Amino acid sequence: MLKRFAFLSAFLLLVAGVSAQQDTLKYRISLTDKAATTYSLEQPEAFLSEKAIARRMKQQLPIDSMDLPVCSRYVEEIRRQGVGIVVTGKWENFVTVSCNDSTLIDRIAALPFVRATEKVWSAPGANRPSISTWRAELANKPTKYPGNVYGTAFDQIRLCNGDKLHEAGFRGQGMTVAVIDAGFHNVDKIKAMKNIRILGTKDFVNPQADLFAEHSHGMMVLSCIGMNRSHVMTGTAPEASFWLLRSEDEYTEHLVEQDYWAAAVEFADSVGVDVINTSLGYYTFDDPSKNYTYRDLDGHTALMSRQASHVADKGMVLVCSAGNSGAGSWKKITPPADAEHILTVGAVDKEGQLAPFSSVGPTADGRIKPDVVAVGLNADVMGTDGNQGQANGTSFATPILCGMVTCLWQACPELTAKELVDLVRRSADRSAFPDNIYGYGLPDIWKAYQEYQASDKK
C-alpha cells in the first residue's frame, strides 16, 4: 500500500558519480548563492527550453536568478569531496548527494558556498522489500457503456460541469500535464490506455527502474485525467499530452522524496508543462525527528511547499491533493498542500458531500485550505488488470479536477497561472463564504469559462 498519498537541460544534473543505489546516506546541501554561474539572464535559451521561455513571456513573468542552474563549479567541488550527485534544485539552490561516510558531509559543510546540510535519507535494514518487476497478465476487456461516452466516470466530471466544456470543444488539446507520482504500473500494457498521449517519462528515485513496473497509484491517477476510450472511460482532459514523472519511493519515507519532487517540478518546467498534478503528501517520516507539526504548515517550511509556492511564478498551475487524514488524529492538510498560489483539492462523493477522510485546513498562517473539492469517494479509475474500478482518496479528486482545470486553461488562454487559480476558486459554490473543510467548494468549470468570456468581451 502506498504510504501517505494525499497523498533537460543543463540545470538538472543527474550524474552517476558514486552510485546512489549502493550508498547508504543522502544529504541535502543548501548553497549560499549562484555567484560562480557561467550563465547569463540575457541568454536564457542556454538554460531554459523554448517552451519555458515562451510561457514566461506570455504571462509577463521575469526570468530571474531562480532560473539560473545551480553553479556547476560548486557541484564539482562538492563531488570532489567523494560523494555522488543525486539531484540538484535551482529554485531552492541545493544539491542532494549520496555517500557512505558522514564525515564527508562535514568537509562539504566547511566549503565557503555551503549554507547548510541536512540528512534526508538513510538506507533501510536488510528487510527492505526488493523492487518488483512483476507484470500482470491483463484481461484488457473493459466494460463498455453504449449509452454514455464517459462510461461510469460521467458523474465525476458532471459534478463540476466539465462535460459542458468538453461539448464546447475544449478537451485538453495542445495542453501538457505532468503527473508526479510513485509509478505507473501497466500503463504501457493496458489496451484501453494505449491512446493516451504520453510525451515521455522520467524516474527521479531510481533512473534505472522501469517506471511502468512500479506502483499502480500513478496509473490510476493518470486514468482520471487522460483516459480517452469512448463508452469505456473518458478522463477530464482526454486530449491533453502527458509527462509521467516518479518522485515517490514507496519502500521508505524520508525527506529525500521532497528533493526528487523538487527536481521533477523543475524538469516539468523545462519541457514546457502547463499543469502539474501531484497526489503526494508527507507529514511523518521513518525518522520521527523529521516529522512536521501544525505550525510547519505555513507554505515555507517543507522543501516541497516552498517549491510548490514557486510554480505559479514560473507560469504553471499546480493541482495538489489535500491529504487523507481528516478522520485521523492529524486531520490537517499535508505538505505541499499548504503552498501558496496552488489548487489544493479535498474530496467529496458524487452527491457533493464531504468524504470523511478528506484533510482540512487552515494553514498555520491562516489561509483557507483546501482550495476546492472534487469527487474522491468511489472515484472511477482504471485498474492494473485493464478493467474499470473505483478508488478513494484526495489522490483521485486531484486529477479529476486537474483535467478540468487544464481544459479551462485551454479555453481561457490569456489567463496567467495565478489568474486561472483565482477563477477556479471564484466559480466554486462556497466562494462567498469559504471554510476550511470544503474550501471555496465545488468549482463550476462551465461558469468559470462563461465569466472569462464575459470579461474578455468588455
Buried (B, 14 or more C-beta within 10 A) or exposed (E): EBBBBBBEBBBBBBBEBBEBEEBEBBBBBBBEEBEEBEBEEEEBEBBBBEBBBEBBEEBEBEBEEBBBBBBBEBBEBBBEBBBBBBBBBBBBBBBBBBBBBEEBBEBBEEBEBBEEBBBBBBBEEEEEEEBEEEBBEBEBEBEEBEEEBBBBBBBBBBBBBBBBBBEEEBBBBEBBBBBBBBBBBBBBBBBBBEEBBBBEBBBBBBBEBBBBBBBBBBBBBBBBBBBBBBBBBBBBBBBBBBBBBBBBBBEBBBBBBBBBBBBBBBBBBBBBBBBBBBBBBBBBBEBEEBEBEBEBBBBBBBBBBBBBBBBBBBBBBBBBBBBBBBEEEBBBBBBBBBBBBBBBBBBBBBEBEBBEBBBBBBBBEEBBBBBBBBBBBBBBBBBBBBBBBEBBBBBBBBBBBBBBBBBBBBBBEEBBBBBBBBBBBBBBBBBEEBBBBBBBBBBBBBBBBBBBEEEEEE
